[in-house]
């Protein structure tokens, strides 16, 4: 019975905390990504080039998700990679570092579908585009909120930390008279590397989204529909991976703070027996641990989310003047 409680129980809790948000996120992810892209029956070239491009970008996102999810999962379980229970400066950096590398690889791939025909004059693309053109406001707002909470958590924990025997601000200390006790805590020793890594990840994320939105759109209607879908997918993938790394790091920070806050110092009290003295953060132990476990599952779910991307269907579109009377309508980036 003890084996199931202490050996299997934590992993079941971790799996549950991941599967619940993952199921909700996958429903939204696949619902918004499952569309029928209209391709004209006469545009055989668009159809031939568009479908492989769609599949290629879906595969890249899935590969980045697998690498990030496996690395973060191994670190969460304390296997091979640095993890939050280790005593090194890089204990909390695995998700951010791995996602940064995967994002750079995603950005290095081409975005635009380059299809030109010699001798033809193509219309100039005057559609206004910005960094936010291919994502919804709440995507970016949620990402910024997670980063802000991580920064605030690290700074507050650093201010509450104390120096250990080696001079590292990596412990939380409690002292009563001549008695003192300390435990590992999210101090500046761990916090400064987190802030530096978060700054690098933020810069990479902004550059990635800018690189996705900046190139001119495809000139044809069918090419434009595919182009918008790909850019939207890549924006979602970048934000999902980087957001997952931020949320997972925040979760580990809260769990580390909660673990340190649970420390108690017992001193002899004479006829009164022993007197237990807690940390100033003792009242927050339960809320911090609960929030950390929930956010840990959400962070891992965001990292795994791009793995469930479904390539859009392609449907034949009737051209202008056909019997169906359909007309060609340009696809705007903001409308998808």
N, C-alpha and C positions, 0 to 999 in steps of 0.2 A: 504494500500500500504506500509506503514511504517513497518507493521508487517512482510510482505514478504521480505522486503529489509534487515531488521536487525534481524529478527527471523529465517527465512528460508534460506535466501541467503547464509550465511556462511556455513551451512550444505550442501547445494547443491554444493558449491565450494569444500568442503572437499571430498564429495562423488566423484565428477568428478576427482579430483586430485588423488584419489585412484584407480578408475576404469580404467583410461587410462593406467598407468604403469602396473596394475595388468593384464590387457588383454594381453599386450605384453609379460610379464613374464610367464604367464600361457601357452601361445603358445610355448615358448621355453622349458619350464619345461616339458610339456606333450609330446612334440615331441622327446626330448632326452630320456625320460623315457619310452616311448611306444615302447618296443621291444618284439620280440618273443623269449623267452628263450627256447633253444632246450633241450628237455628231451627224453632220449632213451625210446623206447617202452618197452624194457625189464626191465628198471629201475623203477619198480612200487614203490619201497620204496622211491626213490628220489622224484618221483612225489607226493607221499602221504605226505612226510615231507616238501617238498619245498614250495608247494602252501600255507599251513597254515603259514609258516614262512614269506613269502612275504606279506600276508595279515596282519599279526600281526605288522610288521614294518611299513606298510602303515598306519595302525590305530593309532599307537603311534605318528607318525609324524603329523597326522591330529589332534589328541587330543592336542598335544603341540601347534599347530598353533591356534586352537580355543581359548585355554586359553590365549596365548600371545596376539592374536588379540583383544579379548574382553577386556582384562585389558588395553591394550594400547588405544583402542577406547574410553573406559570410561574415562580414564585420559585425552585424547585429548579433549573430550567434557566437562570436568570438573565435572563429575558425580562420587560421592563417593570417588574416589581415589585421591591422591595428583596429582596436575597438575601444569603446568608452570606459571599459574596466581596466585598461592598461594604464601605465604610468608614464607615457611618453607625450611629447608636445603634439604629435600627429594623431592622437587617439580619436579625434572627432572629425578628421579631414577626409576619410575615404569617400563618402558620397559626393562631396563637392569636387574633389580632385577628379574622380572618375567621370562625373557628368561634364565637367569642363572639357576634358579630352574628347568625350563623345560629341559634344556640341561643336567643337572645332572641326571634327571629322564631318559632321553633317553640313556645316557651313561651306566646307571645301568642295562640296558637290554642286554642280550647276543647278540653277533654279529655272531659268527661262527655257522654253521650248524654241530652239532656233530653227525656224522654217522660213526660208526666203525663196522667192522665185525670181531669177534674173529677168530684167526687162520690165518688171512691174513696179509701179509706184504705190507704196503702202501708205495708209493713213497714219498721221502722227498721233501717238497716244497722249492725250491731254488730260487723262483721268488723274486727279490729285491723289497722291499716295504719301503716306508717312509711315513712321515706325508702327503705328497702331492700326494700319489699314486692313490687315488680314487677321485680326483678332477682336474679340469682344472686350469691352471695357472691364468687365468683372474678372476676366483672365488676368489682365495686367494689375488690377487692383488687389486681387488675392495674392499675387506674387509679391507685390510691394508690402502688403500687410505682413506676410510671413517673414520677409527680410527685416522689417522694422521690429517685429517681436523678437527675432533672434538677436539683433543688435542690442536691444534694450535688456534682454535676459543676460547676455554676456557681460555687458557693462555693469549691471547691478550685482551680478555674481562676483565680478572682479573686485568691486568696491568692498564686498563683504568678506573676501578671502584674506588669508594670512600667509605669512612666509613660513616655509618649513625649515628643517635643519640645513638644507642646501641653499637657502635663500630664494627658493621658487615660490611664487604666490599660487600655490596649488592645494591648499588645505583650508579647512574651517576649524577654528580653535575655540575651545571653551575653557575658561580659567576661573577657579574659585580659590582664593587664597594662594597657597603653595601648590595646589593640585591643578593639573591642566590635562586636556585631551584634545586630540585633533584627528581629522579624517580627510581623505581625498575629496577635493571640492573643485568646482569649475572656477578657478581663479584666472589671473592674467596669464599664467603659464600656458594654459589651454586656450584662453579666450583670445589672446592677440593673434595666434595662428588662425583661429576661426574667422576673425574679422578681416584678416588679410585675404584668406581664401574666399570669403564672401565677396569682397571687393573685386577680386579677379573674376569670379563667377558672374557678378552683376555686369561687369564690363563685357565679358564674352557674350552674355545673353543679349545685351543691347546691340552689340555689333552684329550678332547673328540675325536678330530680327530686322535690323537696318539692311543687312545684306540680302535678306529675303525680299524685302519690299522695294528696294531701290531699282533693280533692272526694269527696263521697259517691258510692258505687257506684250504678249503675242498679238499679232496684227489681225489674224482671222478670228471669226466668232467662235469656232470650235476650239481653236488653239487657245483662245482667251479663257474659255470655260475650264479647260484642263489646267491652264496656268494658274488661275485663281484657286482652284481646288488644291493644287500642289502647294502653293504658298500658304494657304490656310492650314493645311496639314502640317507643314514644316514649322509654322509658328506655334501651333498647338503642341507639337512634339518637343520643341525647344523649351517652352514654358512648363510643360508637364515634367520633363526630366529635371530642369533646374529648380523648379518649384518643389519637386519631390526631395531633392538634395537639401534644400533650405529647411523644409518641414522636418525631415528626418534628423538633421543636425539640431534643430530646435528641440525635438523630442528627446534626443540624447542629453542635451543640456539640462532640460527639466528633470530627467530621471537622475542625473548626476547630482543636481542640487537637492532633489528630494532625498536621495540616499544619504548625502552629507548632513542634511538638516535633521535626520532621524537619530543622530549621535546623542548619547547621554553620558554625562559624567557623574559617577557615584562617589561620594565622599562619606567617611564615617561620621555619624552624628551623635556618638556617645550613647546615652540611654535611649535616644530616639531611633537608634538603628542607623541605617544608611540613608543619605539624602541624595536624590537624583536631580541633577541639573541639566536641562536641555538647552538647545541652541535657540537663538532668537527666531529662527525660522521653523521651529518645531510644529507650530500650528498649521503650516502649509505643506506638511509631508504628504498627507493623503491627496489633496488637490493637485499637487505637483506630480505625484506618481500616476494618478489617473489621467491627467492631461498628457503626460509624457507617453503613456501606453497608447492612448488614442491617436496622438499625433504620429507616433512611430508606425502604427498601422497605416495611417493615411499617407505618410511619406513613402513607404514601400509600395503602396498601391499606385501612387503617382508615377513612380519609377517603372513599374511593370505595365502601366496603362497603354503606352504606344504599341505594345506587343499585340494588342487586340484590334489594331486598325484593320478596317475592312475596305478593300479597294472599291471605288464606286462603279456602278453599272454604267454601261454605255448604251444609249438608245438612239435609234435613227431619228433624225430631225427632218421634217418636210421643209423644203426650201421655198422661197418666195415664188409665187406663181403656180405652186403645185395644187393638186385637186383639193388638198386639205385646207388650203387658204392660210397656212401658218406663215408667220413672218419671222425674219431674223432679228433677234433682239440682243444687243450687246450685253455682255455680262460685266457688271461693275464690281470692283473689289469689295466695296462696302456692303453690297447686297447679298453676299454669299456667306 
